[in-house]
């Protein structure tokens, strides 16, 4: 199983794997035949694929090359390489080349190496000297390093054994533990704080980190000093409100808009929730189980598990 990939500042792609390592793809990314874990959108249970992924590729570009049915065409995935030329659709979109013509772009050598991690454990250290249990998300820190989340889960909503932590890999590859240890729901300084299956992490415009606490049913905040607090939620359920008065049911992922509003994929509630910078939680989209398109509050989902901010077309 892979975590959601992260794009490095030099264009490299970083992703986590169930072998407890983070890999870096230095140039080409050709994972079209193993890309299902990277899909964004509805739960796999629907058996449907929707490619409205907010993945940086213009819908107009997809329609040009894959036709009106691009939204259900596996060849149109960002990580797909339909012409087998060593460049995926995202690279072809950025380069302005034809994704269906192998002669339109030179083949790009693919180089994969282990950037950090080795065997099961909880050791900090330099690159492959470091250990963790299961890495679940990784994002750039803006200075050449990466924030990564480590957690485990049993049966969707029960925290698993092992580490539930926020780790940091600096630009030189030094891995350190910032916050967390075993599973729990404790606010405080990094060495005191506990997470309950942290599953995704994003950074706001001021540098604060926000973490989805999946089995804690909370959104946690880590400030610039490393202090952890509960930003929204306090138990399992469905309720709009302010801060801890709100309820989530297995939140899975989150993303910021340009105004630092958070959008949360609230899996078991079948909704997308919005949280303002002041901590006001509301229902942004979704209502009941289904696959209906339409106005955001009339649309339905079958278990939203991931969300990403759209890039301008």
C-alpha positions as a printed NumPy array, in Angstrom:
array([[  0.   ,   0.   ,   0.   ],
       [  1.268,   3.487,  -0.895],
       [  0.605,   6.75 ,   0.874],
       [ -0.518,   9.812,  -1.045],
       [  2.521,  10.994,  -2.998],
       [  4.192,  14.372,  -2.467],
       [  5.965,  16.485,  -5.07 ],
       [  9.357,  17.757,  -3.999],
       [ 10.604,  21.24 ,  -4.74 ],
       [ 12.945,  19.904,  -7.437],
       [ 10.182,  17.919,  -9.114],
       [ 10.962,  14.582,  -7.494],
       [  8.068,  12.46 ,  -6.265],
       [  8.099,  11.012,  -2.73 ],
       [  5.733,   8.268,  -1.594],
       [  5.427,   5.834,   1.287],
       [  5.064,   2.085,   0.962],
       [  3.902,  -0.713,   3.238],
       [  7.499,  -1.98 ,   3.39 ],
       [  8.067,   0.964,   5.79 ],
       [ 10.226,   2.997,   3.431],
       [  9.772,   6.278,   1.634],
       [ 10.86 ,   6.237,  -1.978],
       [ 11.926,   9.023,  -4.278],
       [ 11.383,   8.985,  -8.032],
       [ 14.001,  11.329,  -9.342],
       [ 12.518,  12.041, -12.765],
       [  9.976,   9.897, -14.603],
       [  6.966,   8.41 , -12.813],
       [  5.535,   5.338, -14.554],
       [  3.161,   3.764, -12.078],
       [  0.135,   3.458, -14.315],
       [ -0.382,  -0.222, -13.595],
       [ -0.081,   0.126,  -9.821],
       [ -1.792,   3.445,  -9.227],
       [ -5.039,   2.369,  -7.496],
       [ -3.786,   3.238,  -3.994],
       [ -3.129,   6.779,  -5.225],
       [ -6.666,   7.407,  -6.522],
       [ -8.458,  10.361,  -4.999],
       [-12.211,  10.414,  -4.696],
       [-14.884,   7.983,  -3.553],
       [-14.339,   4.761,  -1.628],
       [-13.336,   1.712,  -3.664],
       [-16.623,   0.064,  -2.662],
       [-18.567,   1.846,  -5.41 ],
       [-16.643,   0.151,  -8.205],
       [-16.785,   3.48 , -10.073],
       [-13.904,   5.674, -11.061],
       [-14.256,   9.423, -11.224],
       [-11.276,  11.402, -12.446],
       [-12.328,  14.798, -11.071],
       [ -9.173,  14.556,  -9.015],
       [ -8.089,  18.179,  -8.659],
       [ -4.665,  16.863,  -9.624],
       [ -3.429,  19.85 , -11.607],
       [ -4.49 ,  18.599, -15.067],
       [ -7.014,  20.677, -16.972],
       [-10.325,  19.022, -17.823],
       [-10.064,  20.672, -21.249],
       [ -6.726,  18.926, -21.857],
       [ -8.154,  15.562, -20.803],
       [-11.193,  16.04 , -23.051],
       [ -8.935,  16.919, -25.996],
       [ -6.98 ,  13.681, -25.845],
       [ -9.355,  11.194, -24.17 ],
       [-12.738,  12.398, -25.385],
       [-15.98 ,  13.222, -23.642],
       [-15.787,  10.094, -21.467],
       [-12.406,  10.991, -19.988],
       [-13.878,  10.943, -16.469],
       [-14.163,   7.141, -16.582],
       [-11.141,   6.414, -18.758],
       [ -8.265,   4.82 , -16.833],
       [ -5.848,   6.144, -19.435],
       [ -6.64 ,   9.685, -18.289],
       [ -5.243,   9.275, -14.761],
       [ -2.448,  11.701, -13.863],
       [ -0.057,   8.799, -13.2  ],
       [ -1.048,   6.821, -16.313],
       [  1.304,   6.515, -19.28 ],
       [ -1.001,   5.439, -22.146],
       [  1.629,   5.774, -24.878],
       [  4.301,   4.013, -22.778],
       [  6.928,   6.676, -23.436],
       [  8.172,   6.952, -19.845],
       [  6.283,  10.187, -19.119],
       [  2.945,  10.15 , -17.29 ],
       [ -0.038,  12.328, -18.158],
       [  0.868,  15.006, -15.625],
       [  4.331,  15.35 , -17.162],
       [  2.879,  15.427, -20.675],
       [  0.351,  18.082, -19.612],
       [  3.101,  20.256, -18.129],
       [  5.325,  19.72 , -21.188],
       [  2.559,  20.393, -23.714],
       [  3.106,  17.056, -25.445],
       [  0.684,  14.416, -26.73 ],
       [ -0.021,  11.672, -24.144],
       [ -1.073,   9.288, -26.921],
       [  2.011,   9.778, -29.114],
       [  5.188,   8.136, -27.851],
       [  7.258,  10.186, -30.305],
       [  6.124,  13.503, -28.855],
       [  8.466,  13.344, -25.886],
       [ 11.85 ,  11.807, -25.249],
       [ 11.897,   8.846, -22.874],
       [ 12.806,   9.917, -19.34 ],
       [ 15.114,   7.626, -17.371],
       [ 13.473,   6.331, -14.202],
       [ 15.564,   6.195, -11.06 ],
       [ 14.072,   4.916,  -7.779],
       [ 16.029,   4.943,  -4.542],
       [ 15.225,   4.6  ,  -0.846],
       [ 15.304,   8.071,   0.677],
       [ 14.586,   7.15 ,   4.293],
       [ 13.434,   4.261,   6.449],
       [ 14.442,   0.632,   6.729],
       [ 12.819,  -1.891,   9.087],
       [ 10.039,  -1.764,  11.687],
       [ 10.909,   0.374,  14.689],
       [ 10.829,   3.892,  16.114],
       [ 14.407,   5.078,  15.745],
       [ 15.307,   8.603,  14.678],
       [ 18.418,   8.988,  12.594],
       [ 19.875,   9.771,   9.213],
       [ 17.904,   8.479,   6.222],
       [ 18.049,   4.66 ,   6.157],
       [ 19.156,   4.505,   9.792],
       [ 15.688,   5.752,  10.777],
       [ 12.805,   3.381,  11.459],
       [  9.022,   3.623,  11.64 ],
       [  5.982,   1.415,  11.626],
       [  3.633,   2.509,   8.799],
       [  4.015,   5.855,   7.07 ],
       [  0.606,   7.192,   5.991],
       [  1.268,  10.66 ,   4.51 ],
       [  4.13 ,  12.958,   3.529],
       [  4.194,  16.654,   2.541],
       [  6.981,  19.167,   1.793],
       [  7.942,  21.525,   4.621],
       [  8.872,  24.407,   2.322],
       [ 12.588,  24.276,   3.159],
       [ 13.629,  21.157,   1.256],
       [ 12.499,  18.729,   3.953],
       [  9.322,  16.747,   4.6  ],
       [  6.709,  16.196,   7.272],
       [  5.513,  12.617,   7.5  ],
       [  2.775,  10.882,   9.441],
       [  3.128,   7.457,  11.024],
       [  0.164,   5.419,  12.239],
       [ -1.756,   2.147,  12.12 ],
       [ -5.422,   1.195,  12.244],
       [ -7.6  ,  -1.853,  12.906],
       [-10.985,  -2.246,  11.178],
       [-11.388,   1.356,   9.947],
       [-11.971,   3.116,  13.287],
       [ -9.82 ,   1.382,  15.921],
       [ -6.225,   2.593,  16.456],
       [ -3.654,  -0.075,  15.764],
       [ -0.488,  -0.951,  17.682],
       [  2.803,   0.805,  17.152],
       [  3.619,   4.43 ,  16.572],
       [  1.176,   7.299,  16.006],
       [  3.551,  10.154,  15.381],
       [  4.515,  13.229,  13.423],
       [  8.043,  12.886,  12.059],
       [ 10.273,  15.299,  10.176],
       [ 12.884,  14.62 ,   7.508],
       [ 15.116,  17.637,   6.969],
       [ 16.772,  18.55 ,   3.68 ],
       [ 19.804,  16.427,   4.58 ],
       [ 17.721,  13.359,   5.412],
       [ 17.828,  13.544,   9.209],
       [ 14.639,  12.016,  10.666],
       [ 13.343,  13.285,  14.034],
       [ 10.148,  12.726,  16.021],
       [  8.21 ,  15.98 ,  16.478],
       [  5.166,  14.748,  18.404],
       [  3.328,  11.617,  19.467],
       [  4.152,   8.085,  20.562],
       [  1.577,   5.34 ,  21.193],
       [ -2.109,   5.967,  20.337],
       [ -4.06 ,   8.443,  22.469],
       [ -5.876,  11.801,  22.511],
       [ -3.677,  14.152,  24.515],
       [ -2.886,  17.786,  23.717],
       [  0.355,  19.407,  24.818],
       [  4.03 ,  19.709,  23.898],
       [  5.32 ,  17.262,  21.317],
       [  6.744,  14.764,  23.804],
       [  3.458,  14.732,  25.757],
       [  0.933,  14.842,  22.915],
       [ -0.725,  11.694,  21.573],
       [ -2.512,  11.047,  18.279],
       [ -5.051,   8.369,  17.384],
       [ -4.275,   7.145,  13.858],
       [ -3.098,  10.386,  12.255],
       [ -3.781,   9.889,   8.547],
       [ -2.987,  13.141,   6.704],
       [ -1.132,  16.39 ,   7.287],
       [ -1.297,  19.814,   5.594],
       [  0.384,  23.163,   6.22 ],
       [ -1.38 ,  26.56 ,   6.39 ],
       [ -0.009,  29.841,   5.064],
       [  1.615,  30.599,   8.441],
       [  3.433,  27.265,   8.69 ],
       [  1.148,  25.587,  11.231],
       [  0.412,  21.909,  10.631],
       [ -3.075,  20.408,  10.71 ],
       [ -3.494,  16.654,  11.099],
       [ -6.49 ,  14.389,  10.594],
       [ -6.817,  12.155,  13.667],
       [ -8.763,   9.361,  12.028],
       [ -9.784,   7.184,  14.967],
       [ -9.809,  10.14 ,  17.362],
       [-12.367,  11.809,  15.068],
       [-10.573,  15.118,  15.473],
       [ -8.555,  17.696,  13.561],
       [ -5.345,  18.489,  15.435],
       [ -3.107,  21.527,  15.105],
       [  0.666,  21.637,  15.603],
       [  1.959,  25.189,  15.977],
       [  5.404,  26.5  ,  15.086],
       [  6.669,  25.663,  18.588],
       [  5.593,  22.021,  18.305],
       [  2.602,  22.294,  20.642],
       [ -0.345,  20.066,  19.744],
       [ -3.961,  21.161,  20.272],
       [ -7.392,  19.973,  19.17 ],
       [ -8.64 ,  22.363,  16.489],
       [-12.037,  20.729,  15.869],
       [-13.995,  17.668,  16.976],
       [-14.098,  15.77 ,  20.234],
       [-15.751,  12.436,  19.546],
       [-17.447,  10.298,  16.942],
       [-20.655,  11.605,  15.376],
       [-22.034,  14.223,  13.026],
       [-22.513,  17.783,  14.193],
       [-21.579,  21.199,  12.853],
       [-20.311,  23.682,  15.402],
       [-17.273,  25.521,  16.693],
       [-14.073,  23.695,  17.632],
       [-14.689,  20.802,  20.037],
       [-18.478,  21.055,  19.76 ],
       [-18.304,  19.663,  16.205],
       [-18.297,  15.934,  15.477],
       [-16.632,  13.873,  12.751],
       [-16.928,  10.181,  11.915],
       [-13.612,   8.741,  10.698],
       [-12.197,  11.814,   8.936],
       [ -9.613,  10.713,   6.385],
       [ -8.012,  13.637,   4.587],
       [ -7.925,  17.426,   4.462],
       [ -6.859,  20.307,   2.234],
       [ -6.603,  24.102,   2.457],
       [ -8.003,  26.708,   0.105],
       [ -6.277,  30.032,  -0.594],
       [ -7.931,  31.615,   2.476],
       [ -6.754,  28.937,   4.937],
       [-10.17 ,  27.296,   5.155],
       [ -9.839,  23.561,   5.734],
       [-11.888,  20.98 ,   3.832],
       [-12.171,  17.543,   5.416],
       [-13.138,  14.245,   3.774],
       [-15.466,  12.92 ,   6.495],
       [-15.642,   9.272,   5.446],
       [-18.428,   7.656,   7.466],
       [-20.507,  10.846,   7.454],
       [-20.412,  10.816,   3.62 ],
       [-19.669,  14.53 ,   3.584],
       [-17.053,  17.163,   2.913],
       [-16.775,  19.443,   5.935],
       [-15.405,  22.976,   5.992],
       [-13.492,  24.547,   8.889],
       [-12.746,  28.272,   8.916],
       [ -9.506,  29.641,  10.421],
       [-11.6  ,  30.464,  13.505],
       [-12.58 ,  26.802,  13.913],
       [-16.195,  27.03 ,  12.705],
       [-17.183,  23.652,  11.252],
       [-19.945,  23.371,   8.643],
       [-21.079,  20.87 ,   6.043],
       [-19.732,  22.004,   2.677],
       [-20.994,  19.155,   0.466],
       [-22.809,  15.818,   0.615],
       [-25.803,  14.457,   2.462],
       [-26.479,  10.74 ,   2.058],
       [-24.845,   7.733,   0.427],
       [-24.847,   7.846,  -3.367],
       [-23.046,   9.101,  -6.454],
       [-25.191,  12.045,  -7.521],
       [-23.567,  15.091,  -9.097],
       [-25.071,  18.543,  -8.713],
       [-25.101,  21.467,  -6.317],
       [-22.589,  20.841,  -3.549],
       [-25.239,  20.246,  -0.872],
       [-27.334,  18.042,  -3.149],
       [-24.409,  15.932,  -4.356],
       [-23.864,  12.56 ,  -2.707],
       [-20.765,  10.434,  -2.019],
       [-20.1  ,   6.806,  -1.224],
       [-17.412,   7.345,   1.365],
       [-15.101,  10.292,   0.517],
       [-11.614,   9.276,   1.613],
       [ -9.335,  11.867,   0.026],
       [ -9.392,  15.495,  -1.057],
       [ -6.963,  17.903,  -2.743],
       [ -6.974,  21.569,  -3.649],
       [ -7.584,  22.266,  -7.34 ],
       [ -4.854,  24.026,  -9.277],
       [ -5.872,  26.993, -11.446],
       [ -6.512,  26.044, -15.069]])
